[in-house]
Amino acid sequence: MREAGWIYSGDRFARDADGFHFFRGRADDLVKISGQWVYPLEVELCLADHPMVRECAVLAISGVDGLTTLKAFVVLDIGSTGSEETTLQLHDYVKGRLLPHKYPRIVTYLSELPKTGSGKIDRQSLAKSK
């Protein structure tokens, strides 16, 4: 509870010029990559806009060097293949739309993302498969 009866939920929203609000993730999902704060959901939304991507999920992971990095789990549209060239295209796509440090350093291609009983992406299952 905050003063004047406001509840702090940790949800992040953005309002556009027309006054519409858009959910942009949760404050506790914020991770530090290369010394900069990044919301994995922002990267996920960017990747999802790529024409080859059917669906994706982006998680923060601890790399071999102990540093936090982003890993994208990507399901490609039919006709697209998960290759090194595709990964470079996805990197360039994100770098061209977001700040360069926000692109996922690791991309894993899956035939489908694991889902919970309610049909949401099972992020806990993905985190275990790191």
N, C-alpha and C positions, 0 to 999 in steps of 0.2 A: 504494500500500500504506500502510496506517495501522498504528499500533502493535497488538500482539497478533495480527498477521496478517490484520486486516480489510481488505477492498478497498473503496475508495470509488468507487462506480459513477456517482454523480450522479443516480441514480433517486430519486424522491420517492414515498413510500408513506404512507398513513394507515391506522390500525387502528381498527376500530369497537369498540363495547362488547362484542361477542361474540368479539373476538379475530381477526376476519377482516381481512386486509390488502388494500388497494386501491391500484393504481398511480395516481399523481396527476401524472405528468409527470417532466421532468428538470430538475435544478437549473440547467443551462445554457440552458434555455428561458425563464428568468425575465427580464422586461422591466420597465422603469420607466415608468409612465404617471402623469402629473400628480404626480410626486414619490413615488409609491407603487409597490411591487413587485407585479407581476401575472403569473400563469401563464396564458398563452393557452389551455392545455388546460382549465383550470377554466371559463373563459368558454365554450369550445366544448361542454363537457359540459352546461352550463346551457342553452345555446341548443338543443342536441339534444333536450332534454326538452320543448321547446315543441311543442304538438300540430300546428302547421302545418309544422314542420321535419322533412324526411325525413332529410337529412344536412347536415353543415356542417364547415367548417374555419375556424379563427381564427389569423391571423398578425399579428405586429407589423410595422408599416411606418413609414417615415419620412415624415411629412406634408410638405405644401408649405412649412410654416413651420419645417421641420427637426426638429420634435418627434416623438417616437415615439408612435404611436397604434395601436389595434387595428382590423383589418379582418376582417369575417366574410364568407366565401363560403358562400352558403346555397342549398340545393336544397329547394324547398317541396314539400309533399304535393300530389297531384292535387286540383285544385279551389281551391287557394290561388294568389293572384297577388302578385308582387313590386311593391308600390306604396309610396308614402310612408306611407300608413296602416299597412301591414304592418311597415315599418321601425320606426315609432313603437311598435307593439305589441311587437316584439322588444326594442327598447330598454327599454321599461317592464318587460317580463318579466325581463330580466337585472338591471335596477336593483332590482327587488323581491326578488330572491333572492341577489344578491351585493352587495358594496359598490358604491355608485353610480359610482365612477371606473373600474370594470372593464368597463362596457358597451362594445361595439365602436362606435366613432364612424362607421365606414363599413360599409355592408352592400351586397354585390353579389350579385345573384340569378343563378344558373346553372341550366341544365336538367340538368346532371350535373357532378360533380366529376371532374377528371382523375385517373386511377388508374395505378399502376405495373403491371408485369407480374404482380406477386404480389397485385394487388387492393387495395393500400393507397392512401390518398390521396396524390397526387403533389404534395407541398407545394412542391417546387422549381419546378414548372410554375406553380403558383398565384402564387408569389413573383415570377416573371418577368412575370406578367400584371397586376401591381399598377397 
